Amino acid sequence: MLCMVLFAQAQSSPLYTLQFGPDYNSKSVSSYADTWNATCDGFTWTIKNFNNNKNGWNYVKCGSKNNASIAYIETQASIPELIDSVNVFIDKTSFPTSVEYVKLIVATDEKFTNVIDEIEKDIKETVKHTINFVISTPAENCYYQLAFSNAKKTNGNIQLSKVEYYGQVAAGTVAAPVITLGANNTVTIAQEEGADIYYTLDGTEPTAASTKYTAAFTISGKTTVKAVAIKDGKSSSVTTKNLLPNTVANITEFVELANPDVTTVTGSMIALYQNGRNLYVRDAENEESYLLIYNSNDVEGIAGQYTNGDIIAGATGSFKSQAGLPEMIPSSLGAKTAGTAIAPVELSLEEIGSDMLNWYVKVSDVNITAASAANNYDITDGSREMVMYNSFYNSQYYDAVEVPEGEGFTVTGFVSVYNNTMQLIPVLIEGGKVMETVATPVFNPESGAELKAGEKITITTETEGAEIRYTTDGTEPTAESTLYTEEGIEFTEDVTIKAIAVKEGMLDSDVATASYTLYIEGSAKATFDFTKAGNAASLTTAELTPSKETNEANNLSPVTFTNGIVTFNINKGEEGTADPRWWTETSDNDIRAYKSNTMTVSLTEPGYYIKEISFTQISGSTSWAGTITTSPEGTWTGKTWTAAVDKKATEVTMTFGAASRIATVNVMYVQDTEAIEGIDADNSNAPVEYYNLQGIRVNADNMPAGIYIRRQGTAVSKVLVK
């Protein structure tokens, strides 16, 4: 039986607050499946299945890519006061359908077996909001659990920043004081019953011998305030608040404080450069204090308002470290007045230090070459090599900055950093000599050809005097790779060759790639290409008219495609599994096979058997099943299935063990000479058909120069059209 007690007046401020972020006592977590603790106001909670990005977020997220899950926030000890309501602050503008509910459970034991109240809320709303739970029967010394149900496999379903516990203090006890940080770093401490309040600022526990609170005071740095209320010789529980100033004088103090909560910089700033959401500023009084104001929330009245020299009367926003670069996420900026334009600081690359983040600089006589990563460049001025990253490449969001490759340029930009790597963000590139690029190598025969052992592969470039370097091990070629000679490359086995052309004083060519396979006597290939609408639509009688823009897709359950004597069929297989699907648009695309989907490749004419089935994927579409069960069994090498030596299947069925994305299906079939041994077939009256090396039938009256497969009845041969 629960003991009911009289209530004191309900508090207007929470009795306990669980706040997330780097300034609160939370463990560093990077997983959605960990159990960890968080401590605020001297009280500890147990957190299960929430990620805080190594304590770098001002919130936590839950969900799992691997399975449906329930995330929990539980009080580690019982709360002595009578909690009558709990507020949960959700900081996400929309919720996926995979979020099922949020539930508050109140129990008298830590294992939550003796439940006295259970309240469930549906949070499938489309607004940023607070969920309020009202407890029907408040009781002392209870445990509280918040359960967040994630019904599907998705990370980051719920973004949660704070939980507040409101309640009443039982009669005869002393209510704990409430510590509040107001404007201009002013701290107030209040207690409802007029009790004496004592506090400390050095982390020690307050007593009647500590400083007595008589009036509001201000803080100037990170401060831990602890307070206790004493009345008639009785003491309340201790309230603890870790406070950061919300008002600073200048950019330097803002960066040093690194307050993720809204902070006001009272000192003036000078605008240096604005492009899209990026506004770079400098402190008006300190020529060595710079800041990037990044308007990620698209606050009205900031975009496109500032030019070099404009004076801004202070700013309000929160601090964010973006991969090591200090930023302000603004909520408002002060009034703007015209000023004098500021010139960049002229430095050499060697003079740029890690203490110069967001500095506005100019570097002369810079050589620029493109790096392997998109929008990254290697730059040097003879004193140092450095990375340059073009933040303003996307013309949809920015006034695009064009970056040439060459030597002797003058680069104006901002010093940046990304995960401990110093960078320069260019905003203006002048002068210099743009270097020409060597012509890309050309292979003969073209990539995809089937060759006999001993045939030669030649590589040429239109740039006179350029060397060609190549690799055959899959690595990217460099100026130090194997030198190509006029003798050509002798073909011996399946190979992929990558080549570049290089010449002193010019930029290296793009990499050219060609793949060749060993020709098998009597073999032919059929290719099913799903990267473009016309290719797939021409191989089936089914209507295929999807539009990626409207997220429509064809269900291929089942759909049969035909190319020559080869058919390819795919369907969902087991009942209850997802249908295989196919999208297309003007750019390359693919089909999706899901777990338990089946694929059947068949030959429609006798005298042949399937030797090999291979799959390709388009760039970025890397999902692939770890296991694919085949009947009959064969050997898998990467994404290629090869028939067993003693098996001559005319039909192969594959069952996918997980989701897979497929751009093309390539089927090699071979003439079964044993099956027709002793039969003198008369092919003289049989029709003649021609196929290209991708297995597509072509018109014999209009064939461009190249190598083709000729089939007449049971006779198959390779021909060269000049």
C-alpha positions in Angstrom: 0.0 0.0 0.0 1.3 3.5 -0.9 1.5 6.1 1.8 -0.3 9.3 0.8 1.1 12.6 2.1 0.1 16.2 2.1 1.7 18.3 -0.7 3.5 21.6 -0.4 2.8 24.1 -3.3 3.9 22.7 -6.7 7.2 24.2 -8.0 7.2 26.3 -11.2 10.7 25.0 -12.0 11.6 21.3 -12.4 12.9 19.4 -9.5 15.3 17.4 -11.7 16.6 18.0 -15.2 18.4 15.6 -17.4 20.3 17.7 -20.0 22.5 16.3 -22.8 25.6 17.8 -24.2 29.4 18.2 -23.7 28.9 20.5 -20.7 27.1 17.9 -18.7 28.4 14.8 -17.1 27.7 12.2 -19.8 29.8 9.3 -21.0 31.3 9.6 -24.5 29.2 7.2 -26.7 29.3 6.5 -30.4 27.0 3.5 -30.6 23.2 3.1 -30.7 23.4 0.0 -28.6 25.4 1.0 -25.5 24.2 1.4 -21.9 25.7 4.4 -20.1 25.1 7.0 -17.3 24.4 10.7 -17.3 24.5 13.0 -14.2 22.8 16.4 -13.9 21.9 18.4 -10.8 23.6 15.7 -8.7 21.2 13.0 -9.9 22.1 10.1 -12.2 20.2 8.4 -15.0 20.9 5.1 -16.9 20.7 5.5 -20.7 20.2 2.5 -22.9 20.4 2.4 -26.8 21.0 6.1 -27.2 24.0 7.7 -29.1 25.5 11.1 -28.2 28.2 11.1 -30.9 31.1 10.9 -28.4 29.3 13.5 -26.3 29.6 16.0 -29.2 25.8 16.5 -29.7 23.6 18.7 -27.5 21.1 15.9 -27.8 20.9 12.1 -28.1 19.4 9.9 -30.8 18.1 6.3 -30.7 17.3 3.6 -33.2 19.2 0.8 -34.8 20.1 -0.2 -38.4 20.3 -3.9 -37.4 16.9 -4.5 -35.7 13.8 -3.0 -34.1 14.7 -1.7 -30.7 13.4 0.1 -27.6 15.6 2.8 -26.0 15.3 3.7 -22.3 16.0 6.5 -19.9 15.7 5.4 -16.3 16.3 7.0 -12.9 19.2 5.1 -11.3 17.9 5.8 -7.8 14.4 6.5 -6.6 13.2 10.2 -6.5 12.1 11.1 -2.9 9.8 13.9 -4.1 6.3 13.3 -5.5 6.7 13.7 -9.3 3.5 14.7 -10.9 4.6 15.4 -14.5 7.5 14.8 -16.9 8.4 16.9 -20.0 10.4 15.3 -22.8 11.9 17.8 -25.3 12.0 16.4 -28.8 14.3 18.4 -31.2 13.4 17.0 -34.6 11.0 18.5 -37.1 9.6 15.2 -38.3 9.3 11.6 -37.3 9.5 8.5 -39.5 6.8 5.9 -39.3 9.2 3.6 -37.6 8.7 5.5 -34.3 5.9 3.7 -32.6 5.5 5.4 -29.2 7.1 7.0 -26.1 6.0 5.5 -22.8 6.5 6.7 -19.2 6.5 3.9 -16.6 6.4 4.7 -12.9 7.4 1.9 -10.4 8.3 1.4 -6.8 11.3 -0.8 -7.6 14.3 -0.4 -9.8 13.5 -3.4 -12.0 10.1 -1.8 -12.9 8.1 -4.9 -11.9 5.8 -3.1 -9.4 4.3 -0.5 -11.8 1.9 2.1 -10.4 1.4 4.2 -13.5 2.0 3.7 -17.3 1.4 6.4 -19.8 1.8 6.0 -23.6 2.1 8.8 -26.2 2.0 8.7 -30.0 4.6 11.0 -31.3 4.1 10.7 -35.0 3.7 14.4 -35.5 5.4 16.8 -37.9 6.2 19.6 -35.5 9.1 20.2 -33.1 7.5 19.8 -29.7 7.5 18.8 -26.0 5.8 15.7 -24.8 4.1 16.1 -21.4 3.3 13.2 -19.2 0.9 13.8 -16.3 1.1 11.2 -13.5 -2.3 10.3 -12.1 -1.1 9.2 -8.7 2.2 10.8 -7.6 4.1 8.9 -4.9 7.3 9.3 -3.0 10.5 7.2 -3.7 9.6 6.0 -7.1 11.6 5.1 -10.2 10.8 6.5 -13.6 11.5 5.0 -17.0 11.0 6.5 -20.4 10.7 3.9 -23.2 11.1 4.9 -26.9 9.9 2.3 -29.3 11.6 2.1 -32.7 9.7 -0.4 -34.8 12.0 -0.5 -37.8 15.7 -0.7 -38.5 16.6 3.0 -38.7 19.2 5.1 -36.8 18.4 8.6 -35.4 14.7 8.2 -35.2 14.3 10.4 -32.1 16.4 13.5 -31.3 16.1 14.2 -27.6 17.7 17.2 -25.8 16.3 17.3 -22.3 13.9 15.7 -19.8 12.4 17.6 -16.9 10.8 16.1 -13.8 8.2 18.4 -12.0 6.6 17.7 -8.7 5.8 18.6 -5.2 7.7 18.3 -1.9 6.1 16.4 0.9 4.9 18.5 3.8 7.5 18.8 6.6 10.4 18.8 4.2 12.4 21.7 2.8 12.2 22.3 -0.9 15.5 22.5 -2.8 16.5 25.9 -4.2 16.3 26.6 -7.9 19.3 28.0 -9.7 18.7 30.1 -12.8 21.1 31.8 -15.2 19.5 35.0 -16.6 20.6 37.6 -19.0 24.1 39.1 -18.9 25.5 36.2 -16.9 23.3 36.9 -13.9 22.7 34.0 -11.5 19.6 34.0 -9.2 18.8 31.4 -6.6 15.2 31.0 -5.3 13.4 28.9 -2.7 9.6 28.9 -2.4 9.3 28.9 1.3 11.6 31.8 2.1 14.3 29.6 3.6 17.9 30.8 3.9 20.0 29.8 1.0 23.7 29.0 1.1 25.9 28.3 -1.9 29.4 27.5 -3.2 31.2 28.2 -6.4 34.2 25.9 -5.9 32.5 22.5 -6.2 32.3 21.8 -2.5 29.0 20.9 -0.8 27.2 23.9 0.7 26.3 24.1 4.4 25.2 26.8 6.8 28.8 27.9 7.0 28.9 28.7 3.2 28.2 32.0 1.5 24.6 33.1 2.2 22.7 34.1 -0.8 21.3 37.7 -0.5 21.3 39.0 -4.1 21.9 38.0 -7.7 25.5 37.7 -8.8 27.3 37.3 -12.1 29.7 34.7 -13.4 32.6 35.3 -15.8 33.5 31.7 -16.8 32.4 28.1 -16.5 31.0 27.8 -12.9 29.5 25.1 -10.8 26.9 26.5 -8.5 25.7 24.4 -5.6 23.0 25.6 -3.2 21.1 24.3 -0.2 18.1 25.7 1.6 17.9 25.6 5.4 14.8 26.3 7.5 14.1 25.6 11.1 17.3 23.6 11.3 16.3 21.3 8.4 18.2 21.2 5.1 16.9 20.6 1.6 18.7 18.4 -0.9 21.6 20.1 -2.7 20.9 21.7 -6.1 23.8 21.7 -8.5 24.1 23.7 -11.8 27.0 23.7 -14.2 26.7 27.2 -15.8 28.4 28.8 -18.7 28.2 32.6 -19.3 25.6 33.6 -21.9 27.2 36.9 -22.6 30.7 37.6 -23.7 32.6 40.7 -24.9 34.2 39.5 -28.1 34.9 36.6 -30.6 37.9 35.4 -28.6 35.8 34.8 -25.5 33.1 33.2 -27.5 35.5 30.6 -29.0 37.3 30.0 -25.7 33.9 29.5 -23.9 32.5 27.1 -26.6 29.0 27.4 -25.1 26.6 25.2 -27.1 23.7 27.2 -25.6 22.7 30.6 -27.0 25.4 33.2 -26.2 25.5 36.9 -27.0 28.7 38.6 -28.2 28.3 42.3 -27.3 31.4 43.6 -29.1 31.2 44.7 -32.8 32.4 42.6 -35.7 33.5 43.4 -39.2 32.1 41.4 -42.1 34.8 39.9 -44.4 33.0 37.7 -46.9 29.5 36.1 -47.3 28.6 33.3 -49.6 25.4 31.4 -49.1 25.1 30.3 -45.4 28.8 31.3 -44.7 29.5 34.6 -43.2 33.1 35.2 -42.1 33.8 38.0 -39.6 36.6 39.6 -37.7 36.5 41.2 -34.2 36.4 45.0 -34.6 39.0 45.5 -31.9 41.3 42.5 -32.4 42.9 41.9 -35.8 43.7 38.3 -34.9 40.3 37.2 -33.8 38.1 35.6 -36.6 34.9 33.6 -36.7 32.7 31.8 -39.2 29.0 32.5 -38.7 27.2 29.6 -40.3 23.5 30.2 -40.8 22.5 26.6 -40.8 18.9 27.4 -39.6 18.4 30.0 -42.4 17.6 32.7 -39.9 15.7 35.5 -41.8 17.6 38.7 -42.4 21.1 37.2 -42.5 21.5 35.7 -46.0 23.0 38.0 -48.6 23.1 41.1 -46.4 26.8 41.7 -45.8 29.8 42.8 -47.8 33.5 43.3 -46.8 33.8 46.1 -44.3 30.2 46.1 -42.9 30.2 46.6 -39.1 27.9 44.3 -37.2 26.8 45.4 -33.7 27.3 42.1 -31.9 25.7 38.7 -32.5 23.7 36.0 -30.7 24.1 32.3 -31.3 25.5 29.0 -30.2 29.0 27.6 -30.5 29.7 24.6 -32.7 32.9 22.8 -33.5 32.5 21.5 -37.1 35.2 18.8 -37.4 37.5 21.1 -35.3 36.6 24.4 -36.9 34.9 26.9 -34.5 31.6 28.3 -35.8 28.6 30.3 -34.5 25.1 29.1 -35.4 23.3 32.4 -35.2 19.9 33.3 -33.9 20.3 37.0 -34.6 22.8 39.6 -35.6 23.1 43.2 -34.5 22.5 46.3 -36.5 24.6 46.8 -39.7 26.5 50.0 -40.5 28.9 50.7 -43.4 32.6 50.6 -42.7 36.0 50.3 -44.4 36.8 47.1 -46.4 39.4 44.8 -44.7 42.3 43.4 -46.7 43.4 39.8 -46.2 46.6 39.1 -44.3 49.4 38.3 -46.7 51.2 35.1 -45.6 53.2 32.2 -47.0 51.7 28.7 -46.5 54.5 28.0 -44.0 53.4 30.9 -41.8 49.8 29.6 -41.5 49.4 28.0 -38.1 46.7 26.0 -36.3 46.0 29.1 -34.1 44.8 31.0 -37.2 41.5 29.3 -37.8 39.1 31.4 -39.9 41.8 34.0 -40.6 41.3 35.9 -43.9 44.6 35.4 -45.8 46.2 35.8 -49.2 49.0 33.5 -50.5 51.0 34.2 -53.6 52.8 32.0 -56.2 50.7 29.0 -55.4 50.8 25.8 -57.5 47.4 23.9 -57.6 46.8 20.3 -58.5 43.6 18.3 -58.0 43.6 15.6 -55.3 41.8 12.3 -55.5 38.9 13.4 -53.2 36.2 15.6 -54.7 36.8 19.4 -54.4 40.1 18.8 -52.7 43.4 20.2 -54.1 47.1 19.9 -53.2 48.7 23.4 -53.1 52.3 24.6 -52.5 54.1 27.9 -52.6 57.6 26.3 -52.2 57.5 26.8 -48.4 54.9 24.2 -47.6 52.4 21.8 -49.0 48.8 22.2 -47.9 45.3 21.0 -48.6 42.8 23.4 -50.3 39.1 22.5 -50.1 36.6 24.3 -52.3 33.5 24.8 -50.0 31.8 26.8 -52.7 31.6 24.3 -55.5 27.8 23.8 -55.6 26.2 26.7 -57.6 22.8 25.6 -56.2 23.7 27.0 -52.8 26.7 29.3 -53.4 28.3 31.7 -55.8 30.5 29.0 -57.1 34.3 29.4 -56.9 36.2 28.0 -59.9 39.5 26.4 -59.0 42.0 26.1 -61.9 45.0 23.7 -61.9 48.4 25.1 -62.7 51.1 27.3 -61.2 51.8 30.8 -60.0 48.3 31.7 -58.7 47.4 34.1 -55.9 44.8 32.6 -53.6 42.6 34.6 -51.2 40.6 32.6 -48.7 40.1 31.4 -45.1 42.1 29.1 -42.9 40.2 26.0 -42.0 40.6 22.6 -40.5 39.0 19.2 -41.0 39.7 16.5 -38.5 43.1 17.9 -37.6 44.1 18.5 -41.2 44.8 22.2 -41.9 43.0 23.5 -45.0 42.6 26.7 -47.0 39.1 27.6 -48.3 39.5 29.7 -51.5 37.2 32.6 -52.3 39.3 34.2 -55.0 42.0 32.8 -57.3 43.9 35.2 -59.6 46.7 35.2 -62.1 48.8 32.1 -62.6 49.2 29.8 -65.6 46.6 27.2 -66.2 48.2 23.9 -67.2 46.9 21.9 -70.1 45.9 18.3 -69.4 47.4 15.4 -71.3 44.9 13.6 -73.5 43.3 10.5 -71.9 44.7 7.2 -73.2 42.7 5.1 -75.7 42.7 1.3 -75.7 42.5 -1.0 -78.7 40.6 -3.3 -78.7 37.9 -1.4 -76.7 37.1 -2.4 -73.2 34.9 -5.5 -72.9 36.4 -7.4 -75.8 37.1 -11.1 -75.5 40.6 -11.9 -76.6 42.6 -15.1 -77.4 45.8 -15.7 -75.5 48.7 -14.0 -77.3 46.7 -11.1 -78.8 48.1 -7.6 -78.3 46.4 -4.7 -76.5 47.6 -1.2 -77.6 47.3 2.1 -75.8 47.7 5.5 -77.4 47.3 9.2 -76.5 46.9 12.2 -78.8 49.4 14.3 -76.8 52.7 14.1 -78.6 55.7 13.2 -76.4 53.6 11.9 -73.5 54.4 8.7 -71.7 51.7 6.1 -70.8 51.9 4.4 -67.5 49.7 1.5 -66.5 48.7 -1.0 -63.8 47.1 -4.4 -64.0 46.5 -5.0 -60.2 43.5 -2.7 -59.8 45.6 0.2 -58.3 45.5 3.7 -59.7 48.4 4.4 -62.1 50.9 7.1 -61.3 54.0 8.5 -63.1 56.0 5.7 -61.4 53.8 2.8 -62.7 54.9 0.4 -65.5 55.9 2.2 -68.7 53.9 1.3 -71.8 56.0 0.6 -74.9 55.1 0.3 -78.6 55.3 -3.5 -78.4 51.9 -3.4 -76.7 50.6 -5.6 -73.9 50.3 -9.3 -74.6 47.0 -10.8 -73.4 47.2 -14.0 -71.4 44.2 -14.1 -69.0 41.2 -12.0 -67.8 42.6 -8.6 -66.9 41.7 -5.0 -66.1 44.2 -2.3 -67.2 44.3 1.2 -65.9 46.4 3.8 -67.7 47.3 7.5 -67.5 49.4 9.7 -69.9 51.9 12.0 -68.4 54.1 14.8 -69.7 56.4 17.3 -67.9 54.7 20.7 -67.7 51.2 19.3 -68.2 48.6 17.9 -65.9 48.3 14.1 -65.9 45.5 12.7 -68.0 42.4 11.2 -66.6 42.6 7.5 -65.8 41.4 5.2 -68.6 40.2 1.7 -67.7 39.7 -1.3 -69.9 38.8 -4.9 -69.0 39.3 -8.0 -71.2 38.2 -11.6 -70.8 39.6 -14.8 -72.4 37.6 -15.9 -75.4 36.2 -19.4 -75.0 35.6 -21.3 -78.3 31.9 -21.6 -79.0 30.9 -19.0 -76.4 28.6 -16.0 -76.6 27.3 -13.4 -74.1 24.0 -11.8 -73.3 23.9 -8.6 -71.3 20.8 -7.3 -69.5 21.5 -3.6 -68.9 19.3 -1.9 -66.3 21.1 1.5 -66.2 18.9 3.1 -68.8 15.2 3.0 -69.6 15.5 2.0 -73.3 17.8 -1.0 -72.6 15.6 -2.7 -70.1 12.3 -1.8 -71.9 13.5 -3.3 -75.1 14.1 -6.7 -73.5 10.7 -7.3 -71.9 7.1 -7.1 -72.9 6.2 -5.7 -69.5 5.5 -1.9 -69.2 8.5 -0.2 -67.5 7.8 3.5 -67.1 9.1 4.5 -63.6 10.0 8.0 -62.5 12.6 8.5 -59.8 11.5 12.1 -59.4 8.1 10.9 -58.0 9.8 7.9 -56.3 7.7 5.5 -58.3 9.2 2.1 -59.1 8.3 -1.0 -61.2 7.7 -4.1 -59.2 9.5 -7.0 -61.0 7.5 -9.8 -59.6 7.8 -11.6 -61.9 9.1 -9.9 -65.0 11.0 -11.8 -67.7 13.6 -10.2 -69.9 14.9 -11.9 -73.1 18.2 -11.3 -75.0 18.7 -13.8 -77.9 18.4 -17.3 -76.5 18.8 -16.2 -72.9 16.0 -15.3 -70.6 16.3 -13.6 -67.2 13.4 -13.7 -64.7 13.3 -12.1 -61.2 10.5 -12.3 -58.6 10.0 -12.0 -54.9 10.2 -15.8 -54.2 8.8 -16.5 -50.7 5.5 -15.1 -49.7 5.7 -12.0 -47.6 9.1 -10.8 -49.0 9.6 -7.5 -50.8 9.2 -7.3 -54.5 12.3 -6.7 -56.6 12.2 -3.2 -58.1 13.6 -1.1 -60.8 14.0 2.6 -61.2 15.4 4.7 -64.0 15.9 8.3 -64.9 18.2 10.2 -67.3 21.3 9.2 -65.2 22.5 5.7 -64.5 20.4 3.5 -62.3 19.8 -0.1 -61.3 17.4 -2.8 -60.0 17.1 -3.9 -56.4 16.8 -7.5 -55.4 15.8 -8.1 -51.8 16.3 -10.9 -49.3 14.7 -14.2 -50.5 14.1 -12.8 -54.0 14.9 -15.4 -56.7 16.5 -14.9 -60.1 16.4 -17.5 -62.9 18.6 -17.5 -66.0 17.5 -19.9 -68.7 18.5 -20.9 -72.3 15.7 -21.2 -74.8 17.5 -23.4 -77.4 19.2 -26.7 -77.0 22.9 -27.3 -77.7 24.2 -24.8 -75.2 24.9 -24.5 -71.5 25.5 -21.6 -69.0 29.2 -21.1 -68.2 29.2 -17.9 -66.2 26.9 -15.2 -64.7 28.4 -12.0 -63.6 26.9 -8.8 -62.1 28.0 -5.2 -62.1 27.0 -2.2 -60.0 26.9 1.5 -60.6 29.0 3.9 -58.5 27.6 4.3 -55.0 25.3 1.3 -55.2 27.3 -1.1 -53.2 24.6 -3.1 -51.4 25.3 -6.8 -52.0 24.2 -10.0 -50.4 26.8 -11.9 -48.4 25.4 -15.2 -49.6 23.5 -16.1 -52.8 22.3 -19.7 -52.9 22.4 -21.2 -56.4 21.0 -24.3 -58.1 23.0 -26.0 -59.4 25.9 -25.0 -57.2 28.9 -23.2 -58.6 31.8 -21.1 -57.6 31.5 -17.4 -56.6 34.4 -15.0 -57.3 33.4 -11.6 -56.2 30.1 -11.0 -58.1 30.7 -13.7 -60.7 29.2 -17.2 -60.6 31.0 -19.9 -62.6 29.5 -23.3 -63.3 31.2 -26.4 -61.9 33.4 -28.2 -64.4 31.1 -31.3 -64.4 27.8 -29.3 -64.6 26.2 -28.2 -67.8 23.1 -26.3 -66.7 20.7 -24.8 -69.1 18.9 -23.0 -66.1 20.4 -21.4 -63.0 18.3 -20.2 -60.1 19.8 -17.8 -57.5 18.2 -16.9 -54.1 19.5 -13.7 -52.5 20.4 -13.7 -48.9 20.1 -9.9 -48.5 19.4 -6.8 -50.5 21.5 -6.4 -53.6 21.7 -3.6 -56.2 22.4 -4.7 -59.8 23.3 -2.6 -62.8 23.8 -5.4 -65.4 23.5 -9.1 -65.6 26.0 -10.7 -68.0 25.4 -14.3 -69.0 28.1 -16.4 -70.9 26.8 -19.5 -72.6 28.8 -22.1 -74.4 28.1 -24.5 -77.3 27.8 -28.0 -75.9 30.0 -29.9 -78.4 29.5 -33.2 -76.6 25.7 -32.9 -76.9 26.0 -32.7 -80.7 28.9 -35.0 -81.2 28.2 -37.5 -84.0 25.4 -35.3 -85.4 26.1 -33.8 -88.8 24.1 -30.7 -88.6 23.2 -28.9 -91.8 23.4 -25.2 -91.0 23.5 -24.0 -94.7 19.8 -23.0 -94.6 19.8 -21.7 -91.1 19.4 -17.9 -90.6 22.5 -15.9 -89.8 22.4 -13.7 -86.6 25.0 -11.3 -85.3 25.6 -10.2 -81.7 27.9 -7.6 -80.2 30.3 -8.5 -77.4 27.7 -7.4 -74.9 25.2 -10.0 -76.2 22.9 -7.6 -77.9 21.6 -8.7 -81.3 22.5 -6.2 -84.1 21.3 -5.5 -87.6 23.6 -7.3 -90.1 23.1 -4.6 -92.7 24.3 -1.8 -90.5 27.2 -2.9 -88.3 29.9 -0.4 -87.3 33.5 -1.7 -87.4 34.3 -4.0 -84.5 34.2 -7.6 -83.3 30.9 -9.6 -83.4 29.6 -13.1 -82.6 28.2 -14.8 -85.7 25.6 -17.6 -85.2 24.1 -19.8 -87.9 22.2 -22.7 -86.5 24.6 -24.6 -84.2 27.7 -22.9 -85.6 29.1 -20.0 -83.6 32.2 -18.0 -84.6 33.8 -14.6 -84.1 34.1 -12.1 -87.0 35.8 -8.8 -87.5 34.0 -6.1 -89.3 36.4 -3.4 -90.8 
